[in-house]
Amino acid sequence: MPLINLVVVLIVVGVLLWLVNAYIPMDRKIKNILNIVVVIVLVIWLLQVFGVLGSLDSIRIGS
């Protein structure tokens, strides 16, 4: 993945998260959970993009 695509994805996710935090009325705890989930997903995605994590295709959840 080219670096410019990576930067664009991070900017779009950041802006969307900021919009949700700024303009959607939610409890502070729910916003914190949402922020943590988004950050964890982004970190896992970045590790996979850079090849540190490997492929996640072989991981199955459920039966």
C-alpha positions as CSV (number, residue, x, y, z in Angstrom):
1,M,0.0,0.0,0.0
2,P,1.5,3.4,-0.9
3,L,2.3,5.8,1.9
4,I,-0.1,8.4,0.6
5,N,-3.1,6.0,0.9
6,L,-2.0,5.1,4.4
7,V,-1.9,8.8,5.4
8,V,-5.3,9.5,3.7
9,V,-6.9,6.6,5.6
10,L,-5.5,7.8,8.9
11,I,-6.7,11.3,8.3
12,V,-10.2,10.2,7.3
13,V,-10.6,7.9,10.3
14,G,-9.3,10.7,12.6
15,V,-11.7,13.3,11.1
16,L,-14.6,10.8,11.4
17,L,-13.7,10.0,15.0
18,W,-13.5,13.7,15.8
19,L,-16.9,14.4,14.2
20,V,-18.4,11.6,16.3
21,N,-16.8,12.9,19.5
22,A,-17.7,16.5,18.8
23,Y,-21.2,16.4,17.4
24,I,-23.0,13.1,18.5
25,P,-24.3,13.3,22.0
26,M,-23.3,10.2,23.8
27,D,-22.2,9.3,27.3
28,R,-18.5,9.9,28.0
29,K,-17.9,6.2,28.8
30,I,-19.3,5.1,25.4
31,K,-17.2,7.7,23.6
32,N,-14.1,6.4,25.4
33,I,-14.9,2.8,24.5
34,L,-15.4,3.8,20.9
35,N,-12.1,5.7,20.8
36,I,-10.3,2.7,22.3
37,V,-11.8,0.3,19.8
38,V,-11.0,2.5,16.9
39,V,-7.4,2.9,18.0
40,I,-6.9,-0.8,18.6
41,V,-8.4,-1.6,15.1
42,L,-6.1,1.0,13.5
43,V,-3.0,-0.4,15.3
44,I,-3.8,-3.9,14.2
45,W,-4.4,-2.8,10.7
46,L,-1.2,-0.8,10.6
47,L,0.8,-3.8,11.9
48,Q,-0.7,-5.9,9.2
49,V,0.0,-3.3,6.5
50,F,3.6,-3.1,7.5
51,G,3.9,-6.9,7.6
52,V,4.7,-7.1,11.3
53,L,1.5,-9.1,12.2
54,G,1.3,-11.3,9.1
55,S,-2.0,-12.4,7.6
56,L,-5.1,-12.5,9.7
57,D,-7.0,-14.7,7.2
58,S,-6.3,-17.9,9.1
59,I,-7.9,-16.6,12.3
60,R,-11.4,-17.9,12.8
61,I,-13.9,-16.7,15.4
62,G,-16.6,-19.1,16.3
63,S,-17.2,-22.5,14.8
